[in-house]
Each structure stands twice: as structure tokens, then as C-alpha cells.
Amino acid sequence: MQQPLPNLPEILAKHKLSPLEYDSIKIILGRDANLVEIGIFSAMWSEHCSYKSSKKYLSGFPTKAPWVIQGPGENAGVIDIGGGMAAVFKMESHNHPSFIEPYQGAATGVGGIMRDVFTMGARPVASLNALRFGDVKRDDAIGAHQRYLVRGVVEGIGGYGNCMGVPTIGGETSFDSCYNGNILVNAFTLGLAKADEIFYGRAEGIGNPVIYVGAKTGRDGLGGAVMSSDSFTDASKSLRPTVQVGDPFTEKLLLEACLELFKTDYVVGIQDMGAAGLTSSSFEMAGRSGSGMKMHLDQVPAREEGMQPYEFMLSESQERMLICAKKGSEEAILKIFQKWDLDAAIIGEVTNTGHMELFWHGQKVADVPVQPVSEEAPILDRPTQEPAYIAKVRTTSIDSFPAVDNQTAFEKLASSLEVVDKGWIYTQYDSMVQTNTIKGGGSLDASVIRVKETGGALAMSADCNVRYCYIDPFKGAAAAVMESGRNVAMTGATPKAITDCLNFGNPQNPEVMWQFAQSTYGIKEACAKLNTPVTGGNVSLYNETNGVSIFPTPAIAMVGVNPDATKTLKSSFQKAGNTLYLVGKTGDDFGGSLYMKELFDTVAGTLPAIDYEAELALWNMVIEANAKGLLASAKDVSAGGVAIVLAKMAAVSGLGVEATMKVAKPREIFAESFHRAIIEVEPKNAAAFEAMAAKLGCEKIGTVGGDTLRLNDISMSLAQLKKVYYTTFASVINRDL
Amino acid sequence: MNVAITLFPGTNCDTDTQYAFEKLGHKATILWHKERTIPANTDLVVIAGGFSYGDYLRSGAIARFSPIVEGVIAHANKGGKVLGICNGFQILTEARLLPGALKRNEHLHFISKHQHVRVENNQNDFLRLLKVGDVLNLPIAHADGNYYADAQTIAQMEQKGQVLLRYSDASGAISNPNGSVGAIAGICNETKNVFGLMPHPERAIEILLGSDDGIKMLQGFASL
């Protein structure tokens, strides 16, 4: 009988388990736990793996639609995209590791999300990323450190994704001082598989072998899941050894070997070893199937000598997979991995005990019932409280500040890092490998790839306006769903489903928990109303340093389908002489606006009411009009309003614009009212388009062409606009070099 | 024509290259790196792009010791045609089938974008369907594309018509994205049967993806 470990309180504290949680562990085991078992519970019940603070709010997400093949709960979500094909996609955070070690943190974030996708049987075909950094413009050490983080993260993403041969086709980057202590690195990957050849993370069939494949296990990333489940302090730099080191070459081999394996019928289930490594993969596979499992840890390929069972179970070494195979197929499977020069070893088998039994040279070193660990982790109902700042931001409005003339405001907004081209970032990513990229980085709005197998296209967009989420987490999260969907629809694709990455502060702070709850309510409402279910996602809490939490940042990635790739609509001007329309109603909406942030360094105000019917009507009108061939380009109107949207379209296309829009107040050219788009139409199609758009509120605002951008009382030469748009970002990020 | 495309561990443009040649009406097969010989009926061997062996050492430095490179060298020595694209170009210089070397880009970053190149010489199978001075729009995607050879070698290459492509802008004026000596983007050997370039013609065969300027390059190898 296991005796309580002598220095138990210290061990529990180190594993971030409360005495109360240890009591539950004792009840589950019927005895005290040994160190290996404590390590297992600690990892599986960490916030990162168990979602214990968030589960209560995630349970009600809309997850079903006729096209959803697999919703949340697996390694990635799956939707039917027609033609017998399925899109497999997910977004995940790698925030804490990227702050500690930007290159490896970001690289392994990319590697992890790719494994989540190809473990389902899909070949990864496109990646996006959503990045948040702090004050990169500051002159002090904080600014310099942020610029260092930007350079490291971008290089890490490129280093991994480029080597994998998966194009990184777009993303979003924004900056706010709330990220000075916690940057966010959210990586999204989408893969393609045949709709009837999806693989799942299951371990079933008594006696079936459990096979370890991929890289050897080392001591890297030990305790990473637990590290990611805590806030940072100044001492956190010492956590660098908990960050894993990526090897994209090995992962590329693993990808090809797995895809070769999937062509056979040997696989019962497969799962990647991500956070909490062998522990989470084995427990989750057995847990989903209600099985038990025996594993012989001395059989696991080891990179270092002298490693112990505890380390094998908790290492987060990268590029590893766990496979449950059909009995008798062992030799054939090992041969495939040998062909690709990868390690592969039979380390255990499926049992009917419902227990995870771990052995070390024949001796049992842990015996834990699977279900209570994997499926019955504690669910917390943490207190929530509306943050004190909310009342204050509600009473602040644009009228609290002095008036600024439009030309001055435009010049300021046009040079905002949020607005300007991020070529310095996206040219470091191979965006064209696999020869499918129709709309890549820098082309504005959603990114689009062609699907060779169907002739259709997939559009995808990752979005979150964090200022909206700060002043109103409910509407802000809903707005993120709407914006990602609008971006997708503006390419002519029908938005189908989302994956999310919910980045928040410390859940033990009731105000953060309130932000989290409100955001999930907003996502639920928007996804239900827009018929875009949630297919999976990731929660990243404890994004807090020295007591300062980040803005609520629920990043949303939407995926949409266009049945005809050749009808992909662009987001920048196509031809001089074309007519421009503003669709949707503009109001004096400046809550959380770029205008208020850039001119008055303030994030405040309230968001307008959301009209989901107007949003859907806009999507559908653009999709239908584009299918009829009536449109030349379309772009959603978001941060910075119509003025900034026209500036971006002009800069990217190299074509000027002459436009006048009706406004109640001059500043409304910068207003951020929802449900709007700029649509470019050839004159011959104008009447047909106007007939379709009339009921949405459609104003003809001007014409494409010339060498100047003009809108109401603002103007800028195209040459000047392009200079600002294309050179600002690099000059900021490279200033230390 | 029969095209054979090499697949090393870490190659990632093999299927793109296969897709391109097949779309242009040719037969394209993949050759595993552990093979030692090139099939006898092969009209063109393509060393496809990617990150062979992770490019953890110098790009192409390990791949060149692969068994299949013996076959490629034998094929080239018999006068067989070989085209190295991106990592393939790097491997061919490491294998000494092409002169010079490819260093880290001058700005030290990976660079991926559409880049114009100007045709310098069309007296060869690769560019015979193009005219000298033609400007092509091709994707580039590399970290080590900074071509270098010493001045004497460059002078000899110029004289023998081995400098085939230079980076340019849309008008054909030199514009160098990676620091290559003479803005060189593509070359061939003295006997004009081994070709290497950093840009990706196989990614430029469809207007839908931004350019089809690669078609005339790849089709140049097809028999008249």
C-alpha cells in the first residue's frame, strides 16, 4: 500500500495541486498517490489540459450543422466541404512558451497545431496565425524587448511552417500595452482529408497494440502544461527549460509516414503528444473509448540516459504520436516508420480494466483509473464580477475628447501599425508552396486556397478586435465571429464553422472570469444566429504578469467554402473606372475605435446594437452577386472605418479613388458601425448590383482611379499612401538592428 | 516527356512539381532518395525544392551524399537533362554539378513573394521558348538564395552563356531580393544540360494563382 509521500505538501505545491484536489485523488485511487501518479493528475487536471475553469462556459456552444462531421472533443474539428472532401482545422495558443523563448515557443506552437490536424488523417494545406504584442514603438527596454519578441516569433513560425511545406497564408497582428507582459501567439492550421477517411484519438479493442512513433523522448518541456497554467512574475524567465524545442524536419517525416500509414487499414486510433505528452495522449485515447491501457515505459525511445517513468510521462518532447493499431499489423507499421527513418516502438496494449497501468522494467509504477482522470477532472464554478473599469468606459465617448480635423486624423490612423502592411512578417512565410494559394498574406481580409480535388476554394480568416472585447466582452466576441465571417463572405465563400482560441487573464480574478463568461455568451449567440457552429478550440488562461491581465482576446477563425475557386473575389481595387458602393448603415459609432485609440490613447465607449439579420443579409448578398459575376472586389469595413478601408484597398491595388459618403458628422468616415462593406462593381453591372443591394442600404460613393485617395474632406497622394503603407512596419521592427 | 522528380527526406515541392508537369501533359514520377539509378527512359530529372534533411547543416550539403545523387550525376554525365529548383539548385551546387554556392540571404530572412526575373540567355533547352530580355513573374521562397561565385568563374559563365536569369523589377531593371552576385537567379553548366534556379517555375503555371510565366520554362524541356 502506497504511503503518503514524506514531503507531500511541498510536492503538491510544486505540481499546483490543492490539498482539496489531493483528497479527490485519494478517493479515486483508494489510497495515497506516488510521485508518478501525482505528476499525471497534475498534468491532466492542469488548467491547460482539463479546462477546469472554462468547461462550465464551453458546454453550451452550438456545435452541430449538417456539414459538421466532428465537433469539439477531438484533436481538431472537421467539416464537409463537398466533393467527398473534408476540412480539418483548429487554432491553438502557444502564448506562455513564446514569451519565454519566442523562436521555439512559436515554432512548436505551429508544430503542435499541425500534428493536431494530421493526426486526424488530413494533410495540412494552410496555416494562419493571430499575434498580439505590446508596445513595439516604445523607446525603452520594454519596446526593445517587444520588437525582439516580434522578430523571434515570426522567425519561429516561418522556420517551422516553411520546412513543413505548409503555406502560411494570412493572419492578424495587433499591438497594445496590455500584452507587454504576455504576448499571444495563436496558430491555426487547416488540412484536407477524404470525408470518409477521418481518424480519431481512440484506443479500443482489447489486446490491440499501443505504438509510439516519431522523435525520441527527452527531458524538454517537462511540466509545460503546468507552467502554462500559471501567471508570470519577474522570475518567469527561469522557466525557459520548460519550453520545448522544435524539429520541423522530423515532423515533416512524421507527417509523411503517418499519411502513408493512413492509406492502410491498420489504425484504430491515433493522437499526437502535445501538452502533457504521453500522459494526455494515452489517457485521452483510452478515456474516449472507455478502455484501459498497459504501457511499458522502459520501451519508450529515449533521447537521454537515466530518464525515469515520471519524466517519460510528463516530457513534452515534440514530433511524437501515439497509435492504437490492429493486432497483427505491428510489423507492417514499424516498417513504414523505419522507411522514414523514425523511431517506432510497441510500448503497450489496450485492456478492459479501465485503468492506466504503467510498468518500468516489469514492475508496476502507477495504476490510475482512466475515466476519473480524463473525463471527470474537477469543474470549477469560479466567481465572476463585472470589472470596475466597465462603468467608466461606458461613460466615456468620442464626445469626451476635443474635435480633430479629418485630414490630421487620417494621417495618424493610416500610419497605425494595426493598419499598415505587414509584409515584413508575411514575406518570411512560404505562402505559395502546395500551389493552391489564391489570396495570401497582404491581400486584405480572408485568405483563400483552391482545393485541387474539388475545384472549389476554402476561405479562412482569423479575427478579434480586442478593443471591442475590452469595453464589451459579449458584443466584442460576437463582433469577432461576425468579422471573421464577413471577411470570408467577401471572397464569395459561404462561412461554415469556426474554431476559437480564448485568451484571457487570471481566472482566479472574478473580473477576468466575468470577461470570459461574457465572451463565451457572445460567441454562442453569434454562432447560433449566423449558423456557423464551433468545431473546436483552445483556452489559454493566466495571461497575466505581476497582476496585470491582458485584454480579453477571444480569437475566432472562420472557414468558408466557395464551390468555384475561379470565382474568388479579391479585396482590393481591380480596375480604374469601376464604381464603389458602401453597403450597410453608418452611425456615429466610435466605441473601442481605432480613432479613439490612435488620437486619444483611449479604449472606451460602447458598441452599437448587433443586427445579425443585417450581417447575414450582407454575406448572402455578396455571395449571390459574386456567383452571378456582378462584383469586381469586396472588402469588409472594420477598424478605422471607410476612410481606412479605402486607403488599404488603394495602397494594395496601386489605384486611386475619388469618393464622397454621406455623413451626419464629418468624423463618421472613421466610424466603425457593424455590418458594412465596400463593394467595387463594373459600371455595366451597376444596375443589377444596386437592385440586389438596395434593401441593405447601399450608397454609391465614388469611382476607382487616379493617383490620389480622396474621401470627403481627406486626401493623400497614392505615392505617399503607398510609402506609409509599405514601409512603416519594417522601420519600427528593425530599428534596433 | 518522362520527368523524374527526386524525393529526399524534407523535400516539399515534389507533388507541386509533379502536378505542374502532369498538367502540362507530361509523365512525372517520384524517385525515392535511396534509389541509386535514374530510370533509363527519363528525359528530365527535377531536383525539387524543400528542406532536404531540414537544411540543418548547409542547404543541400547532406542530400548530395544520398544514393540518388549518384544516379543524378551519372545521368548528367551522359548528357541527360537535370533541373534543380530552389533546394534542388542548392543540392546541385553542393554536388558540383553547377558552379558556385548559395549563401544565406543578405538580409538574413526567409523571403517569399512574387519576384520578376529577366531572361539573359535563351540558347539552351530551359529557356529556348523565351526571348532574351523577357521578364517573368515567378514565386521565390528561400532563406539561402544568395548566389555566389568568384569573379573569374562568373566571367567564364557569362562568356559561355551560363548565366540564364537575373532578378529584376517588372520593367526588367535589376532588382535584387537576396544579395546574389550579379543578381543571378538561375544558371546552367558549361554543357548546358544541368540547370538551377531559385525561383519556382512549377508554382507559376496557372493565372488563378497569380502567374503562368513558368509554363514556357518547363515546356522548354519537351522535345520539339
Interface residues (C-beta under 8 A of the other chain):
Chain A: E155 G158 G159 N162 C163 M164 G165 D247 P248 F249 T250 K252 L253 W340 D341 Y426 T427 Q428 Y429 D430 S431 M432 V433 Q434 T435 N436 T437 I438 R450 K452 A565 T566
Chain B: P9 G10 N12 C13 T15 D16 Y19 A20 G49 G50 F51 Y53 G54 D55 Y56 H109 F110 I111 S112 K113 P139 A141 A143 H200 E202 R203 I205 E206 L208 L209
